[in-house]
Amino acid sequence: RSVSKLTRTPTQKETVLRAATSQLEDTLEARCREELGAEVTIRIKLEETAEGVQVHSLTVTPTGEAEETRDAVEELLQHTLGVSPVWNVPGGENAP
């Protein structure tokens, strides 16, 4: 018996949301690099609510030595997005 998988075309809203998420990630990574000297990868998941769109999750993965800039990165993201990040540290502890 064969199961056919239908691939759904993203709606215009989903496409815009994905583009906005990608642009926001790039902008925040650049700010961390330029303002704080922190090399990090930022992944944001947005969700739609009755009030609009909000950050569902925020993950930061250091791509260089980030321990000395961690507090500054958290402060920047908290101030900008109103959310504290979860740190994805390879071989380390995932701490908010």
C-alpha positions, 0 to 999 in steps of 0.5 A: 500500500502506498501513502502519497505525501502531499507537500503543502505550499507555504502560505504568503504569511508563512513565507513572510514570517520565515523571511522576517525570522531569518533577517532578525537572526542575521541582524542580531548575530551581526549586532552581537559580533560588531557591538560585543565581539561575540561570535554566535549563531542565533535561532529564533522560532516565532509563533502567531498569537491572537495579539500578533507574532511573538518569540516562541524560542530563542537559542544561541550557539557560540561559534567561538569563545563566548563565555566572556560575552555571554552576559552581554549577549543575554542582555542584548537579546533580552532588551531587544526581544524580551526573551532570555535565550537558551544556550546550546553549548556543545559538550556543555550545559544548556542553560537559560 
